[in-house]
Structure formats: structure tokens, C-alpha cells
Amino acid sequence: MITFKNDCRYDLLVPTSMGLRLSPVGGNPVHAGGLFTLQATSAESNVASVSAALGLSVKVLTKWVDGSPMARFIESDLRGRGIDVEGPKVPQGGPWGYRHQFNIADSGSGLRGPRVWNDRAGEVGQTLSVQDFDLERILGKEGVSLIHLSGLIAALSPQTGEFCRELARTAHRYGTRISFDLNYRASFWKGREKELREIFSEIASLSDILIGNEEDFQLCLGVAGPEAGGKDLGGKTEAFLEMMGRVREQYPQASLTATTLREVKDSNSHLWGALVVENDGKASAGVHSIPPREIHVLDRIGGGDGFVGGLLYGLLKGWEVERCAQFGWASGVLAVNGPTDYAMPADEEQIWSIWKGNARVKR
């Protein structure tokens, strides 16, 4: 079991580059036009939303475009979720200057798969730097129990890679636990493989919790594993466990490794499972396997973030790892059952009802 520092101002700290998501109403494809919904988004704030909704103290570190109505919309949204925010404001620099990125998403329907178009030109978050924050105050004086880092931010730009690396170094120095979700994106890594492999390996070597799918561990850290995707995930469990064993051998300081298991039947029906492995520093390891179960999906984006958010919440609450894995699985289900890409549970009971398969009305 992972133990955390006491008397910290923040339970969870998340660095991120906030953006905006546009999604067609009614499940229509983007190119067909019509009405769109707007929401504040980032993978990292999706993770933070579970803990914030359930009463833990959560903070986002980010960067804003000064005077932007979109920045104001995003900040208000995060605060409405119970998330504290900190970060400098920078001048837009005219119409061709900085902005918050756009994520334009068709959720798909039936056999029409989801399509996501990222528009990140001029993204202010690419300039995130350790000089933007007083890390000695945040991590040293105020105190943070757990910092969650994402490979999306670490690979966003050379500057953000150094930002995440220094955050990990400082957090480790102050005894703050570190969670690292590898989140591989081929478009971010193209032509930067050597640079990013070095950064990701160092962050992983400092992390207490390592999270990723089979592709993430192989492409980010060079750990051999099963072929990505495909069917019969339940039958591939042994291959996943072998891969996670190699992760533990390469990064023995990590107390926990985790991965989700997903098989797509169609856009609205998935088989959803998870593996969480404890590393006790010995030859043995505690394996917590959730075999894939069929779930209904309204919008798959954010399901993995929901799993991570629920897993981290349980760890911060001091639960046994098996319960944390179950709570993470069900939090992922909650995320894909709504129109937003994050889970915002009403209470713990709602998550446990999902785990138990209890969809009866609560009055």
C-alpha cells in the first residue's frame, strides 16, 4: 500500500494545458454541422475531477491567455468542479498569437467510429515552464500528497518536457508521491523519439505509480509487450501481466503499475476491464484483475482518465488496492456514460453502484 505525506494543503496536484472541446449535439458527425456543445477539457483535469467531486483538495497548474473569454470560461468551469487553479496569464499577442487548444470530437454511433480532430496551433500550454511557478512554495511549504503527470504534457513541447521532468525531481525531493500516465501520442513523438524516451524514462524512474496501455509501455519506455488492440482481451491477460512484470523489473521503485483493457464491439458497446499490479519489492506481486465486462458507451473519450481518477482517489483515501482498482473501473464507466469527457460522481455510492451493476433508481 502506498503511504502519503500528512498535513498537505493539496491531496492532488495536476499540471495541464487546458483547452476546449466542441462536440455535435445528438451524436452527429462533425462535418454534418448543426449545433455543438462547448466544454473545458484536458486529460489531466479529467483525472482530477473525480477526487475534486468527492471532496479532496485538488489543484491544477496551467497557463492562461490574458483577457481571453475562453480562458475565463475554462477557469470558471474548473472552479465549478471544485478544482483550485494557479498559473500566469500571458498576452495573446494579436489574432495570430497564443490561444487555448481546440479538441473537435465526433463521438461516433454504432459502427461509425469516433473521430477526434486536434487543433493545437499557438497553444499557450506549450510554453509551460518551471519559471511559471514557485515549486518550493507549492511542494515544499504548502505540501502535496500526490502529483499526477501525463505524457501528453511531457511530450507537448521541449519546454513542457523539461517542466514535467523538473516537477518530478522536485516532488521526489519533498517526498510527494508521483503518478505518471504515459499517454503515448504518435504525432507528439514524431522525430523526437530519443529526446522523449530520455525524459519519460527519468520521470518513470521517480514515479510511484505507472499507468499505461500495452502501446504506452512499449513505445514510451521500450518495454516489450503484446500486440496493441485486437480481440479476446481476456485471453491476453497473461501477456499483459508479463509486460507489467518487465515494467517492474525496469522500474523497481514503482509501487503500482496499472492498465485498462478495452475491446470495442461498436461505438456504444465496449468490453471494459483493468489490471493493477502491486510491487512489494520482492519476487511476488499482488495482481488485481478485472476481467472485461460489457458496458454501454455514450462517448468513449475520457474513459481511461476516469479510471485513473478513481484509482488515485482510492489510493489517497488509503483503501486496499483491490478496492481502488474496482473504484477506478467504475469511474471509467461513469465517464463514458455521459456527454462530458470526465467523471463527476455525485458521491462514492454512485460509483459503487456501477461496480455492482445496480442501475435501479435512487429516490
Phi and psi in degrees as a GROMACS rama.xvg file:
@    title "Ramachandran Plot"
@    xaxis  label "Phi"
@    yaxis  label "Psi"
@TYPE xy
-84.2709  131.469  ILE-2
-104.223  151.19  THR-3
-123.066  157.357  PHE-4
-60.6529  145.405  LYS-5
-94.6851  166.474  ASN-6
57.6959  39.6753  ASP-7
-95.9485  144.752  CYS-8
-68.2004  -36.1424  ARG-9
-119.646  132.906  TYR-10
-74.2944  -39.6593  ASP-11
-139.249  131.719  LEU-12
-121.781  133.738  LEU-13
-135.132  114.306  VAL-14
-82.5523  140.095  PRO-15
-159.248  163.873  THR-16
-111.599  108.599  SER-17
-79.3818  145.611  MET-18
-141.547  -164.871  GLY-19
-127.895  139.399  LEU-20
-112.403  130.42  ARG-21
-110.844  126.056  LEU-22
-133.511  136.428  SER-23
-65.4472  142.868  PRO-24
-74.4787  141.822  VAL-25
79.8711  13.7729  GLY-26
75.1786  17.6512  GLY-27
-73.2275  155.513  ASN-28
-71.4526  151.355  PRO-29
-58.9006  -43.8862  VAL-30
-68.5429  -13.0683  HIS-31
-81.2491  -10.4114  ALA-32
75.2309  -155.615  GLY-33
96.079  -156.718  GLY-34
-81.89  146.305  LEU-35
-128.381  148.566  PHE-36
-98.1376  153.579  THR-37
-121.44  131.184  LEU-38
-141.752  152.517  GLN-39
-76.3277  140.89  ALA-40
-150.478  150.799  THR-41
-175.027  148.113  SER-42
-58.9314  -38.4365  ALA-43
-72.2532  -40.2686  GLU-44
-69.8206  -28.0051  SER-45
-58.954  -44.0836  ASN-46
-62.0183  -45.3124  VAL-47
-66.3489  -25.8262  ALA-48
-64.1004  -31.4118  SER-49
-64.7508  -51.3374  VAL-50
-63.6541  -40.3609  SER-51
-63.8095  -42.7031  ALA-52
-63.6264  -28.6924  ALA-53
-99.2894  14.8062  LEU-54
98.81  0.988146  GLY-55
-79.6393  160.991  LEU-56
-87.2769  117.232  SER-57
-129.344  141.015  VAL-58
-135.217  140.908  LYS-59
-109.594  132.649  VAL-60
-102.477  124.048  LEU-61
-153.445  -169.824  THR-62
-137.003  143.655  LYS-63
-121.066  152.565  TRP-64
-90.0735  118.225  VAL-65
-63.0552  130.83  ASP-66
80.0161  -1.08665  GLY-67
-77.0177  128.282  SER-68
-64.8308  -25.7552  PRO-69
-69.7336  -39.8919  MET-70
-61.7678  -41.3884  ALA-71
-64.4095  -41.2127  ARG-72
-60.4586  -45.9196  PHE-73
-64.0614  -46.7789  ILE-74
-62.1556  -42.3222  GLU-75
-63.0942  -38.5522  SER-76
-64.2577  -46.6459  ASP-77
-62.6982  -44.3399  LEU-78
-63.6779  -33.7404  ARG-79
-65.9524  -23.9809  GLY-80
-85.6255  -1.72822  ARG-81
87.7429  20.5863  GLY-82
-104.577  127.155  ILE-83
-77.5419  150.833  ASP-84
-131.4  148.33  VAL-85
-147.233  138.837  GLU-86
165.308  152.226  GLY-87
-75.2554  156.338  PRO-88
-105.78  134.191  LYS-89
-119.996  147.232  VAL-90
-60.9469  144.716  PRO-91
-63.1899  -38.6262  GLN-92
80.5978  27.6306  GLY-93
90.5191  176.538  GLY-94
-59.4148  -23.6661  PRO-95
-106.011  21.5933  TRP-96
-95.0108  -139.189  GLY-97
-78.835  154.762  TYR-98
-159.572  171.895  ARG-99
-91.0489  134.717  HIS-100
-63.4499  156.576  GLN-101
-113.332  137.851  PHE-102
-120.068  110.041  ASN-103
-107.313  113.707  ILE-104
-126.588  125.873  ALA-105
-96.0904  118.013  ASP-106
-71.8913  -15.4852  SER-107
78.4285  168.71  GLY-108
-161.487  128.16  SER-109
59.2974  -126.64  GLY-110
-84.1854  -0.541062  LEU-111
-86.8912  111.422  ARG-112
-73.6397  156.482  GLY-113
-62.7796  150.581  PRO-114
-134.688  131.771  ARG-115
-123.407  130.357  VAL-116
-116.926  117.8  TRP-117
-98.1427  130.489  ASN-118
-121.246  97.2705  ASP-119
-117.079  12.3007  ARG-120
-61.0016  132.835  ALA-121
72.4226  15.6619  GLY-122
-62.231  122.884  GLU-123
-63.482  -30.0544  VAL-124
-65.2671  -17.5731  GLY-125
-65.4891  -16.6696  GLN-126
-98.4576  7.19072  THR-127
-54.796  134.95  LEU-128
-146.191  155.369  SER-129
-63.6626  -24.4851  VAL-130
-68.5947  -14.337  GLN-131
-77.8863  -14.0589  ASP-132
-138.248  149.39  PHE-133
-89.9728  86.8796  ASP-134
-67.0339  -29.7412  LEU-135
-65.0858  -38.5282  GLU-136
-69.8167  -49.6321  ARG-137
-65.6399  -50.1364  ILE-138
-91.0475  -27.8465  LEU-139
-91.6369  -53.6972  GLY-140
-86.114  -52.1158  LYS-141
-71.5928  -44.1373  GLU-142
89.2627  138.637  GLY-143
-135.902  131.012  VAL-144
-74.0671  -43.4328  SER-145
-145.089  131.921  LEU-146
-111.084  132.087  ILE-147
-108.974  120.18  HIS-148
-110.494  146.717  LEU-149
-123.389  142.184  SER-150
-64.2525  -21.0244  GLY-151
-63.4691  -41.1453  LEU-152
-78.1648  -39.5304  ILE-153
-62.4289  -28.6424  ALA-154
-102.501  1.35137  ALA-155
-63.3696  -40.7664  LEU-156
-159.477  162.739  SER-157
-55.8358  -35.2663  PRO-158
-68.2804  -42.5828  GLN-159
-71.2896  -28.4026  THR-160
-61.7259  -45.5477  GLY-161
-66.6579  -35.2406  GLU-162
-59.3176  -49.4846  PHE-163
-67.2748  -38.6086  CYS-164
-62.4124  -43.0784  ARG-165
-70.5454  -34.7681  GLU-166
-60.232  -43.8972  LEU-167
-64.4233  -43.3327  ALA-168
-61.5241  -45.8221  ARG-169
-67.8072  -42.9309  THR-170
-60.5725  -43.7054  ALA-171
-61.7508  -40.1206  HIS-172
-63.8222  -33.908  ARG-173
-93.7316  4.35327  TYR-174
79.6716  13.9947  GLY-175
-77.6048  130.863  THR-176
-69.4875  150.238  ARG-177
-124.604  128.642  ILE-178
-110.788  135.65  SER-179
-131.804  111.682  PHE-180
-97.3949  114.256  ASP-181
-64.0907  -40.2673  LEU-182
46.2364  61.274  ASN-183
-66.4442  134.936  TYR-184
-132.663  117.955  ARG-185
-58.5604  -38.6948  ALA-186
-66.5417  -27.021  SER-187
-77.7349  -31.4458  PHE-188
-89.445  -14.8036  TRP-189
-57.0298  121.48  LYS-190
76.7488  3.54997  GLY-191
-126.94  19.7557  ARG-192
-58.2249  -47.4535  GLU-193
-64.2125  -46.6352  LYS-194
-58.7622  -48.404  GLU-195
-75.5773  -34.4301  LEU-196
-59.4593  -39.7547  ARG-197
-65.1751  -45.0736  GLU-198
-65.2272  -47.9353  ILE-199
-63.5815  -38.0667  PHE-200
-65.5706  -39.1052  SER-201
-67.7012  -45.0398  GLU-202
-60.8618  -43.2372  ILE-203
-61.4727  -35.1174  ALA-204
-69.698  -17.7243  SER-205
-100.959  -6.20678  LEU-206
-87.5318  147.144  SER-207
-93.6432  -24.255  ASP-208
-132.341  124.339  ILE-209
-117.252  128.994  LEU-210
-130.593  139.017  ILE-211
174.619  165.16  GLY-212
-91.6364  -175.41  ASN-213
-61.4077  -35.5297  GLU-214
-69.5637  -40.736  GLU-215
-58.9881  -50.8013  ASP-216
-63.6512  -36.5312  PHE-217
-73.5005  -47.7298  GLN-218
-83.0101  -29.2878  LEU-219
-85.7001  -38.8368  CYS-220
-116.415  -5.79834  LEU-221
74.0993  23.9197  GLY-222
-90.4062  123.842  VAL-223
-64.0546  142.15  ALA-224
-158.531  -174.623  GLY-225
-72.4557  164.575  PRO-226
-64.7513  136.709  GLU-227
-68.693  147.463  ALA-228
73.3463  -158.713  GLY-229
89.1438  -176.379  GLY-230
-104.494  178.786  LYS-231
54.6029  55.3225  ASP-232
-63.166  -34.7441  LEU-233
-59.0874  -35.8145  GLY-234
-74.9966  -13.8786  GLY-235
-97.3827  6.46708  LYS-236
-55.8644  -42.5848  THR-237
-62.2113  -38.6662  GLU-238
-66.0726  -38.4151  ALA-239
-63.472  -43.7343  PHE-240
-64.9646  -37.4871  LEU-241
-62.8465  -41.4865  GLU-242
-62.5229  -43.6637  MET-243
-68.9804  -27.7962  MET-244
-64.786  -39.6222  GLY-245
-67.3373  -33.8971  ARG-246
-61.9383  -43.7537  VAL-247
-65.0666  -36.5791  ARG-248
-66.1053  -38.6988  GLU-249
-78.5513  -30.5528  GLN-250
-130.379  72.2874  TYR-251
-67.7698  -17.3781  PRO-252
-74.6926  -17.2894  GLN-253
-72.1471  125.92  ALA-254
-80.8322  -19.8667  SER-255
-147.789  135.831  LEU-256
-124.481  145.122  THR-257
-146.329  148.888  ALA-258
-149.154  148.289  THR-259
-92.3727  158.218  THR-260
-123.28  124.62  LEU-261
-138.32  129.742  ARG-262
-122.002  125.742  GLU-263
-95.0929  114.007  VAL-264
-82.3318  -46.7594  LYS-265
-158.139  -177.981  ASP-266
-59.0425  -25.5861  SER-267
-111.607  5.69917  ASN-268
-141.716  114.436  SER-269
-124.36  154.516  HIS-270
-97.8271  126.04  LEU-271
-127.123  123.428  TRP-272
-144.103  -174.085  GLY-273
-161.331  156.139  ALA-274
-130.483  129.817  LEU-275
-129.742  125.611  VAL-276
-120.573  127.275  VAL-277
-89.73  139.297  GLU-278
-112.033  111.565  ASN-279
-93.8905  9.72483  ASP-280
81.8746  0.666905  GLY-281
-114.869  -171.121  LYS-282
-69.8517  -31.8388  ALA-283
-83.74  160.556  SER-284
-148.051  142.648  ALA-285
-81.92  121.976  GLY-286
-108.994  126.089  VAL-287
-119.852  104.667  HIS-288
-108.911  129.297  SER-289
-111.583  102.557  ILE-290
-59.414  144.243  PRO-291
-56.0411  129.449  PRO-292
-119.514  146.756  ARG-293
-72.5597  132.57  GLU-294
-132.057  153.206  ILE-295
-85.4145  138.321  HIS-296
-124.68  125.227  VAL-297
-90.9208  -42.6606  LEU-298
-151.809  113.967  ASP-299
-72.7214  -20.6984  ARG-300
-62.8  127.163  ILE-301
98.735  -3.49735  GLY-302
-62.8326  -42.9132  GLY-303
-64.0998  -38.9503  GLY-304
-63.9453  -38.7969  ASP-305
-62.2097  -41.1216  GLY-306
-59.8015  -48.1833  PHE-307
-62.4022  -43.2142  VAL-308
-59.73  -43.5895  GLY-309
-69.432  -39.7135  GLY-310
-60.3242  -47.9182  LEU-311
-66.5607  -36.9769  LEU-312
-58.9497  -47.672  TYR-313
-61.4638  -40.8025  GLY-314
-63.5024  -42.5394  LEU-315
-64.6883  -29.112  LEU-316
-80.7458  -7.30102  LYS-317
83.1733  21.0072  GLY-318
-75.9001  161.442  TRP-319
-62.4681  149.393  GLU-320
-62.5033  -34.7165  VAL-321
-59.1882  -43.9584  GLU-322
-65.3072  -38.3265  ARG-323
-61.0694  -42.2447  CYS-324
-63.2262  -43.2797  ALA-325
-64.0856  -43.1559  GLN-326
-65.2888  -38.3167  PHE-327
-64.2516  -44.3639  GLY-328
-56.1699  -48.8712  TRP-329
-70.2794  -31.5975  ALA-330
-66.335  -36.3979  SER-331
-63.4315  -39.3695  GLY-332
-62.2159  -43.7109  VAL-333
-59.5957  -40.6709  LEU-334
-62.8018  -41.3241  ALA-335
-83.261  -4.98729  VAL-336
-93.7379  6.18543  ASN-337
-130.585  171.951  GLY-338
-79.2736  -15.3329  PRO-339
-89.9538  163.85  THR-340
-96.8761  22.1372  ASP-341
-137.465  155.073  TYR-342
-95.2672  131.726  ALA-343
-130.243  78.0869  MET-344
-65.547  145.744  PRO-345
-69.9356  -36.0402  ALA-346
-168.411  174.424  ASP-347
-63.1667  -35.2688  GLU-348
-58.4676  -37.0048  GLU-349
-61.014  -41.4429  GLN-350
-67.5218  -44.4455  ILE-351
-66.4616  -30.3754  TRP-352
-65.1118  -38.5652  SER-353
-63.1791  -44.7343  ILE-354
-58.9248  -40.2887  TRP-355
-79.368  -7.03578  LYS-356
76.2427  24.0955  GLY-357
-99.1389  102.231  ASN-358
-106.905  21.6078  ALA-359
-68.6505  151.699  ARG-360
-64.5851  141.886  VAL-361
-113.412  119.164  LYS-362
